[in-house]
Amino acid sequence: MNKFSINDKVKVRLTRYGNEVLENHFDSILFVNGEPEYEYMRAVTRRDNKADNNGYHTMLLWQLMGIFGSAMPEPVDSVFENDVILLGD
């Protein structure tokens, strides 16, 4: 059995639905004086979370769960391409 931490970095390629979920997350962040209201949200703002040249978004596992967890039971649309999450950098 492999072990990993919820603080490990993960990479995902998002489907169109996944991009909608991420954009809705970004739109829901309350900004005060140009900064996210909550410190822990800093790493998951639109400004800092762009897809890399291969189309992967990188974030911590707990951030991924917080953003996409409520969208995961959706039976029709998957949020991740091929339902794949890569662990590590």
Biopython code that builds the backbone (N, CA, C, O; Angstrom):
import numpy as np
from Bio.PDB.StructureBuilder import StructureBuilder

atoms = [
    (1, "MET", "N", (0.843, -1.174, 0.000)),
    (1, "MET", "CA", (0.000, 0.000, 0.000)),
    (1, "MET", "C", (0.893, 1.243, 0.000)),
    (1, "MET", "O", (1.848, 1.333, 0.771)),
    (2, "ASN", "N", (0.573, 2.188, -0.864)),
    (2, "ASN", "CA", (1.302, 3.449, -0.919)),
    (2, "ASN", "C", (0.694, 4.440, 0.054)),
    (2, "ASN", "O", (-0.519, 4.476, 0.257)),
    (3, "LYS", "N", (1.561, 5.241, 0.651)),
    (3, "LYS", "CA", (1.096, 6.276, 1.570)),
    (3, "LYS", "C", (1.379, 7.635, 0.949)),
    (3, "LYS", "O", (2.402, 7.835, 0.293)),
    (4, "PHE", "N", (0.461, 8.558, 1.164)),
    (4, "PHE", "CA", (0.687, 9.932, 0.769)),
    (4, "PHE", "C", (-0.051, 10.834, 1.732)),
    (4, "PHE", "O", (-0.973, 10.410, 2.430)),
    (5, "SER", "N", (0.367, 12.073, 1.758)),
    (5, "SER", "CA", (-0.173, 13.051, 2.684)),
    (5, "SER", "C", (-1.187, 13.935, 1.968)),
    (5, "SER", "O", (-1.100, 14.128, 0.756)),
    (6, "ILE", "N", (-2.141, 14.467, 2.712)),
    (6, "ILE", "CA", (-3.060, 15.418, 2.100)),
    (6, "ILE", "C", (-2.342, 16.720, 1.742)),
    (6, "ILE", "O", (-2.906, 17.573, 1.057)),
    (7, "ASN", "N", (-1.098, 16.872, 2.205)),
    (7, "ASN", "CA", (-0.282, 18.034, 1.850)),
    (7, "ASN", "C", (0.614, 17.766, 0.651)),
    (7, "ASN", "O", (1.405, 18.630, 0.271)),
    (8, "ASP", "N", (0.508, 16.582, 0.045)),
    (8, "ASP", "CA", (1.280, 16.270, -1.161)),
    (8, "ASP", "C", (0.704, 17.024, -2.350)),
    (8, "ASP", "O", (-0.498, 17.279, -2.423)),
    (9, "LYS", "N", (1.589, 17.375, -3.284)),
    (9, "LYS", "CA", (1.144, 18.014, -4.517)),
    (9, "LYS", "C", (0.556, 16.968, -5.442)),
    (9, "LYS", "O", (1.045, 15.841, -5.528)),
    (10, "VAL", "N", (-0.498, 17.361, -6.131)),
    (10, "VAL", "CA", (-1.116, 16.516, -7.143)),
    (10, "VAL", "C", (-1.283, 17.336, -8.414)),
    (10, "VAL", "O", (-1.314, 18.567, -8.381)),
    (11, "LYS", "N", (-1.389, 16.627, -9.538)),
    (11, "LYS", "CA", (-1.618, 17.279, -10.822)),
    (11, "LYS", "C", (-2.826, 16.634, -11.476)),
    (11, "LYS", "O", (-3.014, 15.419, -11.417)),
    (12, "VAL", "N", (-3.639, 17.469, -12.099)),
    (12, "VAL", "CA", (-4.803, 16.976, -12.826)),
    (12, "VAL", "C", (-4.992, 17.771, -14.106)),
    (12, "VAL", "O", (-4.686, 18.961, -14.172)),
    (13, "ARG", "N", (-5.497, 17.096, -15.108)),
    (13, "ARG", "CA", (-5.989, 17.772, -16.306)),
    (13, "ARG", "C", (-7.500, 17.822, -16.160)),
    (13, "ARG", "O", (-8.143, 16.812, -15.872)),
    (14, "LEU", "N", (-8.045, 18.983, -16.358)),
    (14, "LEU", "CA", (-9.476, 19.173, -16.141)),
    (14, "LEU", "C", (-10.275, 19.005, -17.429)),
    (14, "LEU", "O", (-9.822, 19.368, -18.514)),
    (15, "THR", "N", (-11.458, 18.452, -17.285)),
    (15, "THR", "CA", (-12.412, 18.415, -18.376)),
    (15, "THR", "C", (-13.075, 19.783, -18.460)),
    (15, "THR", "O", (-12.787, 20.665, -17.652)),
    (16, "ARG", "N", (-13.947, 19.958, -19.421)),
    (16, "ARG", "CA", (-14.676, 21.222, -19.517)),
    (16, "ARG", "C", (-15.478, 21.449, -18.231)),
    (16, "ARG", "O", (-15.504, 22.555, -17.692)),
    (17, "TYR", "N", (-16.127, 20.394, -17.753)),
    (17, "TYR", "CA", (-16.878, 20.498, -16.493)),
    (17, "TYR", "C", (-15.942, 20.833, -15.324)),
    (17, "TYR", "O", (-16.287, 21.650, -14.470)),
    (18, "GLY", "N", (-14.769, 20.209, -15.285)),
    (18, "GLY", "CA", (-13.795, 20.492, -14.235)),
    (18, "GLY", "C", (-13.353, 21.946, -14.252)),
    (18, "GLY", "O", (-13.187, 22.561, -13.199)),
    (19, "ASN", "N", (-13.162, 22.499, -15.449)),
    (19, "ASN", "CA", (-12.805, 23.914, -15.560)),
    (19, "ASN", "C", (-13.931, 24.804, -15.055)),
    (19, "ASN", "O", (-13.671, 25.839, -14.442)),
    (20, "GLU", "N", (-15.183, 24.415, -15.305)),
    (20, "GLU", "CA", (-16.318, 25.180, -14.789)),
    (20, "GLU", "C", (-16.331, 25.157, -13.261)),
    (20, "GLU", "O", (-16.573, 26.182, -12.623)),
    (21, "VAL", "N", (-16.070, 23.979, -12.675)),
    (21, "VAL", "CA", (-16.034, 23.857, -11.216)),
    (21, "VAL", "C", (-14.923, 24.739, -10.651)),
    (21, "VAL", "O", (-15.129, 25.431, -9.653)),
    (22, "LEU", "N", (-13.751, 24.719, -11.281)),
    (22, "LEU", "CA", (-12.633, 25.541, -10.810)),
    (22, "LEU", "C", (-12.963, 27.023, -10.934)),
    (22, "LEU", "O", (-12.686, 27.791, -10.013)),
    (23, "GLU", "N", (-13.546, 27.438, -12.045)),
    (23, "GLU", "CA", (-13.914, 28.847, -12.220)),
    (23, "GLU", "C", (-14.961, 29.274, -11.188)),
    (23, "GLU", "O", (-14.896, 30.384, -10.660)),
    (24, "ASN", "N", (-15.922, 28.396, -10.902)),
    (24, "ASN", "CA", (-16.918, 28.708, -9.867)),
    (24, "ASN", "C", (-16.254, 28.859, -8.508)),
    (24, "ASN", "O", (-16.653, 29.707, -7.710)),
    (25, "HIS", "N", (-15.238, 28.034, -8.242)),
    (25, "HIS", "CA", (-14.491, 28.160, -6.987)),
    (25, "HIS", "C", (-13.809, 29.525, -6.932)),
    (25, "HIS", "O", (-13.905, 30.232, -5.929)),
    (26, "PHE", "N", (-13.123, 29.890, -8.007)),
    (26, "PHE", "CA", (-12.438, 31.183, -8.044)),
    (26, "PHE", "C", (-13.425, 32.320, -7.830)),
    (26, "PHE", "O", (-13.146, 33.264, -7.090)),
    (27, "ASP", "N", (-14.579, 32.228, -8.480)),
    (27, "ASP", "CA", (-15.578, 33.297, -8.377)),
    (27, "ASP", "C", (-16.187, 33.395, -6.980)),
    (27, "ASP", "O", (-16.717, 34.442, -6.607)),
    (28, "SER", "N", (-16.112, 32.311, -6.206)),
    (28, "SER", "CA", (-16.715, 32.318, -4.875)),
    (28, "SER", "C", (-15.784, 32.854, -3.788)),
    (28, "SER", "O", (-16.222, 33.089, -2.662)),
    (29, "ILE", "N", (-14.500, 33.048, -4.113)),
    (29, "ILE", "CA", (-13.549, 33.554, -3.122)),
    (29, "ILE", "C", (-13.829, 35.035, -2.874)),
    (29, "ILE", "O", (-13.857, 35.840, -3.805)),
    (30, "LEU", "N", (-14.029, 35.368, -1.636)),
    (30, "LEU", "CA", (-14.270, 36.756, -1.270)),
    (30, "LEU", "C", (-12.932, 37.475, -1.118)),
    (30, "LEU", "O", (-12.082, 37.058, -0.332)),
    (31, "PHE", "N", (-12.751, 38.547, -1.870)),
    (31, "PHE", "CA", (-11.514, 39.321, -1.791)),
    (31, "PHE", "C", (-11.734, 40.577, -0.957)),
    (31, "PHE", "O", (-12.765, 41.241, -1.056)),
    (32, "VAL", "N", (-10.744, 40.878, -0.142)),
    (32, "VAL", "CA", (-10.760, 42.085, 0.674)),
    (32, "VAL", "C", (-9.459, 42.825, 0.371)),
    (32, "VAL", "O", (-8.370, 42.294, 0.593)),
    (33, "ASN", "N", (-9.577, 44.046, -0.135)),
    (33, "ASN", "CA", (-8.406, 44.837, -0.515)),
    (33, "ASN", "C", (-7.487, 44.081, -1.474)),
    (33, "ASN", "O", (-6.264, 44.165, -1.361)),
    (34, "GLY", "N", (-8.074, 43.347, -2.412)),
    (34, "GLY", "CA", (-7.298, 42.664, -3.439)),
    (34, "GLY", "C", (-6.687, 41.348, -3.016)),
    (34, "GLY", "O", (-6.000, 40.713, -3.816)),
    (35, "GLU", "N", (-6.913, 40.916, -1.788)),
    (35, "GLU", "CA", (-6.353, 39.655, -1.290)),
    (35, "GLU", "C", (-7.486, 38.734, -0.841)),
    (35, "GLU", "O", (-8.516, 39.206, -0.360)),
    (36, "PRO", "N", (-7.298, 37.406, -0.997)),
    (36, "PRO", "CA", (-8.339, 36.486, -0.523)),
    (36, "PRO", "C", (-8.604, 36.677, 0.964)),
    (36, "PRO", "O", (-7.684, 36.933, 1.741)),
    (37, "GLU", "N", (-9.860, 36.551, 1.350)),
    (37, "GLU", "CA", (-10.244, 36.757, 2.752)),
    (37, "GLU", "C", (-9.540, 35.766, 3.674)),
    (37, "GLU", "O", (-9.132, 36.124, 4.779)),
    (38, "TYR", "N", (-9.400, 34.531, 3.224)),
    (38, "TYR", "CA", (-8.792, 33.505, 4.061)),
    (38, "TYR", "C", (-7.393, 33.182, 3.565)),
    (38, "TYR", "O", (-7.194, 32.955, 2.371)),
    (39, "GLU", "N", (-6.440, 33.158, 4.454)),
    (39, "GLU", "CA", (-5.034, 32.909, 4.114)),
    (39, "GLU", "C", (-4.858, 31.600, 3.346)),
    (39, "GLU", "O", (-4.078, 31.538, 2.396)),
    (40, "TYR", "N", (-5.580, 30.552, 3.755)),
    (40, "TYR", "CA", (-5.372, 29.247, 3.127)),
    (40, "TYR", "C", (-5.815, 29.226, 1.660)),
    (40, "TYR", "O", (-5.461, 28.311, 0.917)),
    (41, "MET", "N", (-6.576, 30.216, 1.252)),
    (41, "MET", "CA", (-7.031, 30.238, -0.134)),
    (41, "MET", "C", (-6.005, 30.848, -1.082)),
    (41, "MET", "O", (-6.185, 30.794, -2.299)),
    (42, "ARG", "N", (-4.960, 31.412, -0.558)),
    (42, "ARG", "CA", (-3.981, 32.087, -1.413)),
    (42, "ARG", "C", (-3.448, 31.200, -2.529)),
    (42, "ARG", "O", (-3.254, 31.673, -3.649)),
    (43, "ALA", "N", (-3.211, 29.937, -2.248)),
    (43, "ALA", "CA", (-2.602, 29.054, -3.250)),
    (43, "ALA", "C", (-3.588, 28.604, -4.315)),
    (43, "ALA", "O", (-3.179, 28.006, -5.310)),
    (44, "VAL", "N", (-4.854, 28.871, -4.138)),
    (44, "VAL", "CA", (-5.834, 28.389, -5.100)),
    (44, "VAL", "C", (-6.612, 29.530, -5.755)),
    (44, "VAL", "O", (-7.774, 29.360, -6.126)),
    (45, "THR", "N", (-5.982, 30.676, -5.893)),
    (45, "THR", "CA", (-6.627, 31.777, -6.592)),
    (45, "THR", "C", (-6.359, 31.647, -8.088)),
    (45, "THR", "O", (-5.417, 30.972, -8.502)),
    (46, "ARG", "N", (-7.175, 32.283, -8.875)),
    (46, "ARG", "CA", (-7.038, 32.246, -10.333)),
    (46, "ARG", "C", (-5.652, 32.720, -10.766)),
    (46, "ARG", "O", (-5.063, 32.172, -11.698)),
    (47, "ARG", "N", (-5.146, 33.724, -10.094)),
    (47, "ARG", "CA", (-3.852, 34.307, -10.438)),
    (47, "ARG", "C", (-2.723, 33.285, -10.327)),
    (47, "ARG", "O", (-1.788, 33.298, -11.128)),
    (48, "ASP", "N", (-2.809, 32.403, -9.336)),
    (48, "ASP", "CA", (-1.721, 31.475, -9.061)),
    (48, "ASP", "C", (-1.921, 30.078, -9.621)),
    (48, "ASP", "O", (-0.964, 29.306, -9.676)),
    (49, "ASN", "N", (-3.122, 29.729, -10.035)),
    (49, "ASN", "CA", (-3.361, 28.357, -10.459)),
    (49, "ASN", "C", (-3.702, 28.304, -11.933)),
    (49, "ASN", "O", (-4.873, 28.218, -12.305)),
    (50, "LYS", "N", (-2.696, 28.353, -12.758)),
    (50, "LYS", "CA", (-2.851, 28.232, -14.204)),
    (50, "LYS", "C", (-2.360, 26.847, -14.615)),
    (50, "LYS", "O", (-1.481, 26.271, -13.976)),
    (51, "ALA", "N", (-2.934, 26.331, -15.678)),
    (51, "ALA", "CA", (-2.467, 25.048, -16.205)),
    (51, "ALA", "C", (-1.063, 25.231, -16.781)),
    (51, "ALA", "O", (-0.743, 26.278, -17.344)),
    (52, "ASP", "N", (-0.222, 24.188, -16.631)),
    (52, "ASP", "CA", (1.121, 24.242, -17.210)),
    (52, "ASP", "C", (1.040, 23.975, -18.719)),
    (52, "ASP", "O", (-0.051, 23.837, -19.272)),
    (53, "ASN", "N", (2.194, 23.906, -19.372)),
    (53, "ASN", "CA", (2.237, 23.717, -20.824)),
    (53, "ASN", "C", (1.615, 22.395, -21.267)),
    (53, "ASN", "O", (1.223, 22.260, -22.426)),
    (54, "ASN", "N", (1.521, 21.423, -20.368)),
    (54, "ASN", "CA", (0.920, 20.132, -20.688)),
    (54, "ASN", "C", (-0.545, 20.052, -20.276)),
    (54, "ASN", "O", (-1.172, 19.001, -20.410)),
    (55, "GLY", "N", (-1.095, 21.161, -19.776)),
    (55, "GLY", "CA", (-2.497, 21.211, -19.411)),
    (55, "GLY", "C", (-2.810, 20.756, -17.995)),
    (55, "GLY", "O", (-3.977, 20.563, -17.651)),
    (56, "TYR", "N", (-1.776, 20.582, -17.163)),
    (56, "TYR", "CA", (-1.990, 20.117, -15.787)),
    (56, "TYR", "C", (-2.080, 21.285, -14.808)),
    (56, "TYR", "O", (-1.308, 22.241, -14.882)),
    (57, "HIS", "N", (-3.030, 21.185, -13.897)),
    (57, "HIS", "CA", (-3.131, 22.101, -12.757)),
    (57, "HIS", "C", (-2.472, 21.396, -11.579)),
    (57, "HIS", "O", (-2.713, 20.210, -11.355)),
    (58, "THR", "N", (-1.642, 22.112, -10.822)),
    (58, "THR", "CA", (-0.965, 21.548, -9.650)),
    (58, "THR", "C", (-1.480, 22.237, -8.396)),
    (58, "THR", "O", (-1.583, 23.462, -8.341)),
    (59, "MET", "N", (-1.802, 21.428, -7.386)),
    (59, "MET", "CA", (-2.239, 21.960, -6.096)),
    (59, "MET", "C", (-2.039, 20.886, -5.043)),
    (59, "MET", "O", (-1.678, 19.755, -5.368)),
    (60, "LEU", "N", (-2.269, 21.227, -3.793)),
    (60, "LEU", "CA", (-2.175, 20.248, -2.721)),
    (60, "LEU", "C", (-3.422, 19.375, -2.730)),
    (60, "LEU", "O", (-4.498, 19.818, -3.134)),
    (61, "LEU", "N", (-3.271, 18.136, -2.283)),
    (61, "LEU", "CA", (-4.386, 17.194, -2.309)),
    (61, "LEU", "C", (-5.600, 17.736, -1.563)),
    (61, "LEU", "O", (-6.725, 17.597, -2.044)),
    (62, "TRP", "N", (-5.394, 18.357, -0.385)),
    (62, "TRP", "CA", (-6.535, 18.870, 0.374)),
    (62, "TRP", "C", (-7.234, 20.000, -0.368)),
    (62, "TRP", "O", (-8.449, 20.161, -0.246)),
    (63, "GLN", "N", (-6.483, 20.785, -1.136)),
    (63, "GLN", "CA", (-7.099, 21.839, -1.929)),
    (63, "GLN", "C", (-7.952, 21.229, -3.042)),
    (63, "GLN", "O", (-9.066, 21.680, -3.305)),
    (64, "LEU", "N", (-7.417, 20.209, -3.680)),
    (64, "LEU", "CA", (-8.143, 19.505, -4.731)),
    (64, "LEU", "C", (-9.456, 18.942, -4.194)),
    (64, "LEU", "O", (-10.502, 19.061, -4.833)),
    (65, "MET", "N", (-9.388, 18.327, -3.013)),
    (65, "MET", "CA", (-10.594, 17.750, -2.415)),
    (65, "MET", "C", (-11.607, 18.848, -2.076)),
    (65, "MET", "O", (-12.808, 18.672, -2.278)),
    (66, "GLY", "N", (-11.121, 19.972, -1.565)),
    (66, "GLY", "CA", (-12.015, 21.066, -1.201)),
    (66, "GLY", "C", (-12.698, 21.695, -2.403)),
    (66, "GLY", "O", (-13.870, 22.065, -2.332)),
    (67, "ILE", "N", (-11.977, 21.816, -3.494)),
    (67, "ILE", "CA", (-12.534, 22.457, -4.687)),
    (67, "ILE", "C", (-13.464, 21.510, -5.445)),
    (67, "ILE", "O", (-14.556, 21.903, -5.855)),
    (68, "PHE", "N", (-13.031, 20.267, -5.627)),
    (68, "PHE", "CA", (-13.754, 19.354, -6.513)),
    (68, "PHE", "C", (-14.577, 18.295, -5.788)),
    (68, "PHE", "O", (-15.332, 17.561, -6.426)),
    (69, "GLY", "N", (-14.445, 18.202, -4.465)),
    (69, "GLY", "CA", (-15.133, 17.142, -3.725)),
    (69, "GLY", "C", (-16.627, 17.100, -3.941)),
    (69, "GLY", "O", (-17.191, 16.025, -4.144)),
    (70, "SER", "N", (-17.275, 18.238, -3.903)),
    (70, "SER", "CA", (-18.734, 18.242, -4.053)),
    (70, "SER", "C", (-19.166, 17.953, -5.484)),
    (70, "SER", "O", (-20.327, 17.617, -5.716)),
    (71, "ALA", "N", (-18.258, 18.074, -6.447)),
    (71, "ALA", "CA", (-18.581, 17.805, -7.852)),
    (71, "ALA", "C", (-18.295, 16.360, -8.246)),
    (71, "ALA", "O", (-18.684, 15.924, -9.329)),
    (72, "MET", "N", (-17.621, 15.620, -7.377)),
    (72, "MET", "CA", (-17.198, 14.266, -7.727)),
    (72, "MET", "C", (-18.341, 13.268, -7.906)),
    (72, "MET", "O", (-18.226, 12.396, -8.767)),
    (73, "PRO", "N", (-19.430, 13.339, -7.152)),
    (73, "PRO", "CA", (-20.477, 12.335, -7.341)),
    (73, "PRO", "C", (-21.242, 12.483, -8.653)),
    (73, "PRO", "O", (-22.078, 11.640, -8.979)),
    (74, "GLU", "N", (-20.968, 13.529, -9.397)),
    (74, "GLU", "CA", (-21.692, 13.768, -10.642)),
    (74, "GLU", "C", (-21.523, 12.570, -11.581)),
    (74, "GLU", "O", (-20.414, 12.310, -12.047)),
    (75, "PRO", "N", (-22.596, 11.844, -11.863)),
    (75, "PRO", "CA", (-22.467, 10.617, -12.650)),
    (75, "PRO", "C", (-22.205, 10.841, -14.132)),
    (75, "PRO", "O", (-21.670, 9.957, -14.802)),
    (76, "VAL", "N", (-22.569, 11.992, -14.650)),
    (76, "VAL", "CA", (-22.458, 12.221, -16.087)),
    (76, "VAL", "C", (-21.111, 12.825, -16.464)),
    (76, "VAL", "O", (-20.457, 12.359, -17.397)),
    (77, "ASP", "N", (-20.703, 13.845, -15.750)),
    (77, "ASP", "CA", (-19.500, 14.592, -16.105)),
    (77, "ASP", "C", (-18.385, 14.349, -15.105)),
    (77, "ASP", "O", (-18.579, 14.504, -13.899)),
    (78, "SER", "N", (-17.231, 13.973, -15.600)),
    (78, "SER", "CA", (-16.059, 13.833, -14.751)),
    (78, "SER", "C", (-15.337, 15.173, -14.718)),
    (78, "SER", "O", (-15.353, 15.909, -15.704)),
    (79, "VAL", "N", (-14.708, 15.494, -13.599)),
    (79, "VAL", "CA", (-13.967, 16.756, -13.514)),
    (79, "VAL", "C", (-12.533, 16.606, -13.996)),
    (79, "VAL", "O", (-11.911, 17.593, -14.387)),
    (80, "PHE", "N", (-11.990, 15.376, -13.976)),
    (80, "PHE", "CA", (-10.608, 15.136, -14.392)),
    (80, "PHE", "C", (-10.582, 14.290, -15.661)),
    (80, "PHE", "O", (-11.366, 13.352, -15.806)),
    (81, "GLU", "N", (-9.679, 14.627, -16.575)),
    (81, "GLU", "CA", (-9.536, 13.818, -17.780)),
    (81, "GLU", "C", (-9.169, 12.398, -17.391)),
    (81, "GLU", "O", (-8.246, 12.180, -16.607)),
    (82, "ASN", "N", (-9.885, 11.445, -17.935)),
    (82, "ASN", "CA", (-9.665, 10.014, -17.688)),
    (82, "ASN", "C", (-9.728, 9.659, -16.202)),
    (82, "ASN", "O", (-9.258, 8.592, -15.807)),
    (83, "ASP", "N", (-10.301, 10.534, -15.376)),
    (83, "ASP", "CA", (-10.401, 10.316, -13.927)),
    (83, "ASP", "C", (-9.040, 10.059, -13.291)),
    (83, "ASP", "O", (-8.945, 9.267, -12.352)),
    (84, "VAL", "N", (-7.986, 10.709, -13.779)),
    (84, "VAL", "CA", (-6.620, 10.480, -13.316)),
    (84, "VAL", "C", (-6.128, 11.656, -12.476)),
    (84, "VAL", "O", (-6.297, 12.818, -12.847)),
    (85, "ILE", "N", (-5.511, 11.329, -11.331)),
    (85, "ILE", "CA", (-4.823, 12.289, -10.462)),
    (85, "ILE", "C", (-3.386, 11.827, -10.349)),
    (85, "ILE", "O", (-3.141, 10.693, -9.939)),
    (86, "LEU", "N", (-2.422, 12.675, -10.702)),
    (86, "LEU", "CA", (-1.005, 12.335, -10.575)),
    (86, "LEU", "C", (-0.478, 12.863, -9.260)),
    (86, "LEU", "O", (-0.757, 14.005, -8.893)),
    (87, "LEU", "N", (0.283, 12.046, -8.543)),
    (87, "LEU", "CA", (0.901, 12.470, -7.287)),
    (87, "LEU", "C", (2.314, 12.957, -7.545)),
    (87, "LEU", "O", (3.025, 12.401, -8.382)),
    (88, "GLY", "N", (2.721, 13.989, -6.832)),
    (88, "GLY", "CA", (4.095, 14.494, -6.929)),
    (88, "GLY", "C", (4.201, 15.680, -7.855)),
    (88, "GLY", "O", (3.210, 16.142, -8.421)),
    (89, "ASP", "N", (5.437, 16.174, -8.003)),
    (89, "ASP", "CA", (5.681, 17.370, -8.839)),
    (89, "ASP", "C", (5.639, 17.053, -10.298)),
    (89, "ASP", "O", (5.823, 17.943, -11.129)),
]
sb = StructureBuilder()
sb.init_structure("model")
sb.init_model(0)
sb.init_chain("A")
sb.init_seg("    ")
for serial, (resi, resn, name, xyz) in enumerate(atoms, 1):
    if name == "N":
        sb.init_residue(resn, " ", resi, " ")
    sb.init_atom(name, np.array(xyz, "f"), 0.0, 1.0, " ", f" {name:<3s}", serial, name[0])
structure = sb.get_structure()
